[in-house]
């Protein structure tokens, strides 16, 4: 977690997204410390970051898009939290392309290296089944090995599925706590 006098989250928001649903680009605002952690459950989805509101309406692509597989944890802070908007486009299919989705090549490579059995979300949501993604020999290199050539990662659609997200944040304590209040009609201890 970021450097903060209070690092432990004390606020959680649970959202459900059905296929085709999203959440408009937004910031979380000044009520929270400048970080958020999002745990994704259920279906995978593409999560986008935008420069500002004008950028979201310009037709330009997001500055960064990331594939969030189930059980993944996305933590963002600093400028990603305060200077960019984040959201999920309302659509039924996400396009997974190298260069468009920042971590697609890493996720696809992990699937290729893992082999069968593939994670349930990949079998269920990818338009090109994992076996076929790499059947032609594409993606069959050993990138990451010294001297290995980079391998092109095939594109695929990602059919949206029901997804739940848990967004964890920290609401900083107030500078001065309000005075204690007793039950209605009774004075607080030490009162008149």
Residue pairs with C-beta under 8 A, 6 or more apart in sequence:
1 7
1 35
1 37
1 75
2 33
2 34
2 35
2 77
2 78
4 33
4 35
4 170
6 33
6 170
6 172
6 173
7 170
8 170
9 37
9 168
9 169
9 170
10 170
10 171
11 32
11 168
11 169
11 170
11 171
12 166
12 167
12 168
12 169
13 166
13 167
13 169
14 164
14 165
14 166
15 23
15 164
15 165
15 167
16 162
16 163
16 164
17 23
17 45
17 88
17 160
17 162
17 163
17 164
17 165
18 162
19 43
19 92
19 159
19 160
19 161
19 162
20 90
20 91
20 92
20 160
21 90
22 87
22 88
22 89
22 90
22 91
23 87
23 88
24 87
25 48
25 50
25 53
25 56
25 85
25 86
25 87
26 85
26 86
26 87
27 81
27 82
27 84
27 85
27 86
28 36
28 81
28 169
31 171
32 169
32 170
32 171
32 172
33 169
33 170
33 171
33 172
34 77
34 78
34 81
34 82
35 75
35 76
35 77
35 78
35 81
35 169
35 170
36 75
36 76
36 77
36 81
36 167
36 168
36 169
37 73
37 74
37 75
37 167
37 168
37 169
38 47
38 68
38 73
38 74
38 75
38 165
38 166
38 167
38 168
39 71
39 72
39 73
39 165
39 166
39 168
40 68
40 69
40 70
40 71
40 72
40 73
40 74
40 163
40 164
40 165
41 70
41 71
41 163
41 164
41 165
41 166
42 70
42 161
42 162
42 163
42 164
43 70
43 121
43 125
43 160
43 161
43 162
43 163
44 67
44 68
44 69
44 70
44 121
44 122
44 125
44 158
44 161
44 163
45 67
45 68
45 88
45 94
45 158
45 160
45 163
46 65
46 66
46 67
46 68
46 88
46 89
46 94
46 96
46 101
46 158
47 65
47 66
47 67
47 68
47 74
47 86
47 87
47 88
48 62
48 64
48 65
48 86
48 87
48 88
48 89
49 62
49 63
49 64
49 65
49 76
49 80
49 84
49 85
49 86
50 56
50 62
50 63
50 84
50 85
50 86
50 87
51 63
51 83
51 84
51 85
52 84
52 85
53 85
55 63
55 85
56 85
56 87
61 100
63 84
64 102
65 100
65 101
65 102
66 74
66 101
66 102
66 103
67 94
67 96
67 101
67 103
67 104
67 107
67 158
68 74
69 107
69 119
69 121
69 122
70 119
70 121
70 163
76 86
80 86
91 160
92 159
92 160
93 127
93 157
93 158
93 159
93 160
94 101
94 157
94 158
94 160
95 101
95 155
95 157
95 158
96 104
96 108
96 126
96 155
96 156
96 157
96 158
97 104
97 155
98 104
98 105
98 152
98 153
98 155
104 153
105 153
108 133
108 139
108 153
108 154
109 139
109 143
109 144
109 151
109 153
111 118
111 119
111 122
111 130
111 133
112 130
112 133
112 134
112 139
112 140
116 131
118 130
118 131
121 161
122 130
123 129
123 130
124 159
124 161
125 158
125 159
125 160
125 161
126 133
126 156
126 157
126 158
126 159
127 156
127 157
127 158
127 159
128 154
128 155
128 156
128 157
133 139
133 154
133 156
134 140
134 154
138 151
138 152
138 153
138 154
139 151
139 152
139 153
139 154
140 151
141 148
141 149
141 150
141 151
142 148
143 149
143 150
143 151
179 188
180 188
180 189
181 188
182 188
182 189
182 191
